[in-house]
Amino acid sequence: MNTSNKSLNLVDSANDFHKINSRETAISINNVEVSFSTPKGKFTAVKDISLDIKRGEIISLIGHSGCGKSTLMNTISGMVLPTSGEVIANDKVVKGPGPDRGIVFQNYSLLPWMSVYKNIFVAVDSVFKHKSTDEKHAIVNHYIEMVNLTSHKDKLPSQLSGGMKQRVAIARAFAINPSILLLDEPFGALDALTKGSMHIELLKLWNLDNRNKTIVMVTHDIEEAIFLSDKVVVMNNGPAATIKKIVDVNLERPRNKKAIAHDPEYIRIHDELLGLLFDKFSIED
Ligand SMILES: Nc1ncnc2c1ncn2[C@@H]1O[C@H](COP(=O)(O)OP(=O)(O)OP(=O)(O)O)[C@@H](O)[C@H]1O
């Protein structure tokens, strides 16, 4: 990626900005319960969930498979509405999806018949209706360049590697400039090396935006959660899953993946998260 110099220059000022800005609440999850109607009756996926997420924070949701991470995330995106309680995003009660909340899924959700360029253009075009075509092209080119895919912009998704597809999905999410970015296991399908470089690219984009975007990510990967996040929200097993603990990640940014693994605080957080996920209450099923 050709953004490293820019992002390095922004790091110090971004630190200050982040501290000031992080005092505002971007997302408030208030006493949320989500139940689904199933052929066997009502199924409560999550309940009693209350969580405040500050502007510019990166939050990870972790927990065992099926505990309700995606369901909770989808209450923020508006794709799932709470059965009771409410989610407030950018000071408005969430009643459905909106352009202030961009989402990236594990399966990239790119339109297979459209080029890299077109996939991003379509999203930009639908959100920035008031902008001229030239402005929209400039936005698309800017974000394609940011994820270093300019030479691949005319390719179809089927002609790209998994990491490249995920970069397109991330570029598309950033291009519509949502203040809240929701990532549902975005790197789950990638090999360790590609995953590592995607982490760096995500943080570069976040830095270039002055660490102003609020990012909520679902992951199964403890190391990924610690490396990227300010807080890790650990969920209990479902049904009727609740938040088990919110673990603060007080590790200085920018973080170096190699160095951080030897940091005593990293090791402590890692042990705590392992304990929370694999204690006797978590493995009863
Ligand atoms: N539309 C639905 N109707 C009925 N049950 C649902 C629905 N969506 C999710 N569930 C159930 O709610 C629970 C939580 O699902 P969810 O996908 O949120 O879990 P998750 O923690 O994200 O899982 P994973 O880590 O495996 O992706 C599961 O038991 C799932 O079967």
Ligand as a Chemical Component Dictionary entry (heavy atoms), coordinates in Angstrom:
data_LIG
# 
_chem_comp.id                   LIG 
_chem_comp.type                 NON-POLYMER 
_chem_comp.pdbx_formal_charge   0 
_chem_comp.three_letter_code    LIG 
# 
loop_
_chem_comp_atom.comp_id 
_chem_comp_atom.atom_id 
_chem_comp_atom.alt_atom_id 
_chem_comp_atom.type_symbol 
_chem_comp_atom.charge 
_chem_comp_atom.model_Cartn_x 
_chem_comp_atom.model_Cartn_y 
_chem_comp_atom.model_Cartn_z 
_chem_comp_atom.pdbx_ordinal 
LIG N1  N1  N 0 -33.122 -15.441 11.911 1  
LIG C1  C1  C 0 -32.943 -16.319 12.895 2  
LIG N2  N2  N 0 -33.931 -17.146 13.271 3  
LIG C2  C2  C 0 -33.753 -18.028 14.265 4  
LIG N3  N3  N 0 -32.622 -18.164 14.973 5  
LIG C3  C3  C 0 -31.589 -17.361 14.641 6  
LIG C4  C4  C 0 -31.689 -16.403 13.588 7  
LIG N4  N4  N 0 -30.513 -15.747 13.492 8  
LIG C5  C5  C 0 -29.700 -16.281 14.418 9  
LIG N5  N5  N 0 -30.359 -17.252 15.126 10 
LIG C6  C6  C 0 -29.821 -18.032 16.218 11 
LIG O1  O1  O 0 -29.320 -17.130 17.189 12 
LIG C7  C7  C 0 -28.123 -17.643 17.772 13 
LIG C8  C8  C 0 -27.017 -16.647 17.591 14 
LIG O2  O2  O 0 -26.632 -16.629 16.208 15 
LIG P1  P1  P 0 -25.455 -15.688 15.685 16 
LIG O3  O3  O 0 -25.311 -15.915 14.236 17 
LIG O4  O4  O 0 -25.691 -14.313 16.161 18 
LIG O5  O5  O 0 -24.205 -16.297 16.492 19 
LIG P2  P2  P 0 -22.655 -16.007 16.311 20 
LIG O6  O6  O 0 -22.091 -15.860 17.697 21 
LIG O7  O7  O 0 -22.437 -14.882 15.387 22 
LIG O8  O8  O 0 -22.188 -17.376 15.661 23 
LIG P3  P3  P 0 -20.891 -17.758 14.790 24 
LIG O9  O9  O 0 -19.713 -17.403 15.619 25 
LIG O10 O10 O 0 -21.017 -19.235 14.607 26 
LIG O11 O11 O 0 -20.978 -16.993 13.497 27 
LIG C9  C9  C 0 -27.851 -18.991 17.127 28 
LIG O12 O12 O 0 -28.368 -20.007 17.959 29 
LIG C10 C10 C 0 -28.629 -18.901 15.820 30 
LIG O13 O13 O 0 -29.071 -20.195 15.414 31 
# 
loop_
_chem_comp_bond.comp_id 
_chem_comp_bond.atom_id_1 
_chem_comp_bond.atom_id_2 
_chem_comp_bond.value_order 
_chem_comp_bond.pdbx_ordinal 
LIG N1  C1  SING 1  
LIG C1  N2  SING 2  
LIG C1  C4  DOUB 3  
LIG N2  C2  DOUB 4  
LIG C2  N3  SING 5  
LIG N3  C3  DOUB 6  
LIG C3  C4  SING 7  
LIG C3  N5  SING 8  
LIG C4  N4  SING 9  
LIG N4  C5  DOUB 10 
LIG C5  N5  SING 11 
LIG N5  C6  SING 12 
LIG C6  O1  SING 13 
LIG C6  C10 SING 14 
LIG O1  C7  SING 15 
LIG C7  C8  SING 16 
LIG C7  C9  SING 17 
LIG C8  O2  SING 18 
LIG O2  P1  SING 19 
LIG P1  O3  DOUB 20 
LIG P1  O4  SING 21 
LIG P1  O5  SING 22 
LIG O5  P2  SING 23 
LIG P2  O6  DOUB 24 
LIG P2  O7  SING 25 
LIG P2  O8  SING 26 
LIG O8  P3  SING 27 
LIG P3  O9  DOUB 28 
LIG P3  O10 SING 29 
LIG P3  O11 SING 30 
LIG C9  O12 SING 31 
LIG C9  C10 SING 32 
LIG C10 O13 SING 33 
# 
